[in-house]
Amino acid sequence: MAIVRQLLSSTRFLILIAVAGTFLSALALLIYGGISVMQQITGTVLNSTVSSKGAKVLALGLIENADIFLVATALYIMSLGLYELFIDDTISLPEWLVIHNLDDLKGKLIGVIVVVMAVIFLGHVVKWHGETEILYLGGAIALVIAGLTYFTGQKKEKYEEKH
């Protein structure tokens, strides 16, 4: 029985695969985003005159890059959270990033997901030329955010009822 207990206990280290994968994904996106920002800035400065069109192109490119950085942040938070939950909960992190259970991790990820969706919508607003499809996109994003808000609110209420 002790061997089975030891075996099951050590399988938690399999989560290191997910930790490494999400960390490397975050790192790749951060590097890609940094390179993309530099290309966007230099390309806009070198290829356009100072005009509202050039500013709009630059703004749109930077908004799209912000989306890349937000996804990288979500992956990084997931990497840290999984490591903290399964491997070592004594790593030094800022208080807002401390994760005690899977609900904490889900809550942090939901927050980033909402911001990513808002940035995606903002990118569409910047490109918008009066098409009505933007209403459907905005409505769909609003419904997803409302659902996530309801979900997290229900979790919080159940937690408060227990304590």
C-alpha positions as CSV (number, residue, x, y, z in Angstrom):
1,M,0.0,0.0,0.0
2,A,2.9,2.4,0.7
3,I,4.3,1.8,-2.8
4,V,0.9,2.7,-4.4
5,R,0.7,5.8,-2.2
6,Q,4.3,6.9,-3.2
7,L,3.6,6.2,-6.8
8,L,0.4,8.2,-6.8
9,S,2.0,11.0,-4.9
10,S,4.9,11.3,-7.3
11,T,2.6,11.4,-10.4
12,R,1.8,15.0,-9.5
13,F,5.2,15.8,-11.1
14,L,3.6,14.9,-14.5
15,I,2.1,18.4,-14.3
16,L,5.6,19.7,-15.0
17,I,4.8,18.8,-18.6
18,A,1.9,21.2,-18.6
19,V,4.0,23.8,-16.7
20,A,6.8,23.6,-19.2
21,G,4.5,23.7,-22.2
22,T,2.5,26.7,-21.0
23,F,5.7,28.5,-19.9
24,L,7.4,27.9,-23.3
25,S,4.2,29.0,-25.1
26,A,4.1,32.2,-23.1
27,L,7.8,32.8,-23.7
28,A,7.3,32.2,-27.5
29,L,4.4,34.6,-27.7
30,L,6.2,37.3,-25.7
31,I,9.2,37.1,-28.0
32,Y,7.0,37.0,-31.1
33,G,4.9,40.0,-29.7
34,G,8.1,42.0,-29.0
35,I,9.4,41.4,-32.5
36,S,6.0,42.2,-34.0
37,V,5.8,45.5,-32.0
38,M,9.2,46.6,-33.2
39,Q,8.3,45.7,-36.8
40,Q,5.0,47.5,-36.6
41,I,6.6,50.7,-35.2
42,T,9.5,50.7,-37.7
43,G,7.3,49.7,-40.6
44,T,4.8,52.4,-39.9
45,V,7.4,55.1,-39.3
46,L,9.4,54.2,-42.5
47,N,6.5,53.5,-44.8
48,S,4.0,56.2,-44.1
49,T,3.7,59.9,-43.7
50,V,2.3,61.4,-40.5
51,S,-1.4,61.2,-41.0
52,S,-4.5,59.9,-39.4
53,K,-4.4,56.8,-41.6
54,G,-0.8,56.1,-40.5
55,A,-1.8,56.5,-36.9
56,K,-4.8,54.2,-37.4
57,V,-2.7,51.5,-38.9
58,L,-0.2,51.8,-36.1
59,A,-2.9,51.8,-33.4
60,L,-4.6,48.7,-35.0
61,G,-1.3,46.9,-35.1
62,L,-0.5,47.7,-31.5
63,I,-3.9,46.6,-30.4
64,E,-3.4,43.3,-32.1
65,N,-0.1,42.9,-30.4
66,A,-1.6,43.7,-27.1
67,D,-3.9,40.7,-27.7
68,I,-0.7,38.5,-28.2
69,F,0.7,39.8,-24.9
70,L,-2.5,39.1,-23.0
71,V,-2.7,35.5,-24.3
72,A,1.0,35.2,-23.3
73,T,0.1,36.5,-19.8
74,A,-2.7,34.0,-19.5
75,L,-0.4,31.1,-20.4
76,Y,2.2,32.4,-17.9
77,I,-0.4,32.7,-15.1
78,M,-1.5,29.1,-15.9
79,S,2.1,27.9,-15.8
80,L,2.7,29.6,-12.5
81,G,-0.6,28.4,-11.1
82,L,-0.1,24.8,-12.0
83,Y,3.4,24.8,-10.6
84,E,2.2,26.4,-7.4
85,L,-0.8,24.0,-7.0
86,F,1.0,20.7,-7.8
87,I,4.7,21.2,-7.2
88,D,5.7,24.0,-4.8
89,D,3.4,26.5,-3.1
90,T,6.3,28.3,-1.5
91,I,7.6,30.1,-4.5
92,S,7.8,33.9,-4.1
93,L,5.0,35.6,-5.9
94,P,3.1,38.9,-5.5
95,E,0.0,38.5,-3.4
96,W,-2.4,39.0,-6.4
97,L,-0.8,36.0,-8.1
98,V,-0.9,33.6,-5.2
99,I,-3.1,30.6,-6.1
100,H,-4.5,28.4,-3.4
101,N,-6.8,26.1,-5.5
102,L,-8.1,25.5,-9.0
103,D,-10.9,28.0,-8.5
104,D,-8.3,30.8,-7.9
105,L,-6.6,29.8,-11.1
106,K,-9.8,29.7,-13.1
107,G,-10.8,33.1,-11.7
108,K,-7.5,34.7,-12.8
109,L,-7.7,33.1,-16.2
110,I,-11.3,34.2,-16.7
111,G,-10.2,37.8,-15.9
112,V,-7.6,37.6,-18.6
113,I,-10.0,36.0,-21.1
114,V,-12.5,38.9,-20.6
115,V,-9.7,41.4,-21.3
116,V,-8.6,39.5,-24.4
117,M,-12.1,39.5,-25.7
118,A,-12.4,43.2,-25.1
119,V,-9.2,43.9,-26.9
120,I,-10.3,41.7,-29.8
121,F,-13.5,43.7,-30.0
122,L,-11.6,47.0,-29.8
123,G,-9.5,45.8,-32.8
124,H,-12.7,45.3,-34.8
125,V,-14.0,48.7,-33.7
126,V,-10.9,50.4,-35.0
127,K,-11.3,48.6,-38.4
128,W,-15.1,49.1,-38.5
129,H,-16.6,50.8,-41.5
130,G,-20.3,50.7,-40.5
131,E,-21.0,47.0,-41.1
132,T,-23.8,45.6,-38.8
133,E,-21.8,42.4,-38.1
134,I,-20.0,44.2,-35.4
135,L,-23.2,44.1,-33.4
136,Y,-23.3,40.3,-33.5
137,L,-19.6,40.1,-32.4
138,G,-20.2,42.6,-29.6
139,G,-23.4,40.8,-28.5
140,A,-21.6,37.4,-28.6
141,I,-18.7,38.8,-26.5
142,A,-21.2,40.4,-24.1
143,L,-23.0,37.0,-23.7
144,V,-19.8,35.2,-23.0
145,I,-18.7,37.8,-20.5
146,A,-22.1,37.6,-18.8
147,G,-21.9,33.8,-18.6
148,L,-18.4,33.9,-17.1
149,T,-19.5,36.6,-14.6
150,Y,-22.4,34.5,-13.6
151,F,-20.2,31.4,-13.3
152,T,-17.6,33.1,-11.1
153,G,-20.4,34.8,-9.0
154,Q,-22.0,31.4,-8.4
155,K,-18.7,29.9,-7.3
156,K,-18.1,32.9,-4.9
157,E,-21.6,32.6,-3.4
158,K,-21.1,28.8,-2.8
159,Y,-17.7,29.5,-1.2
160,E,-19.1,32.2,1.1
161,E,-22.0,30.0,2.1
162,K,-19.6,27.3,3.3
163,H,-17.4,29.7,5.3
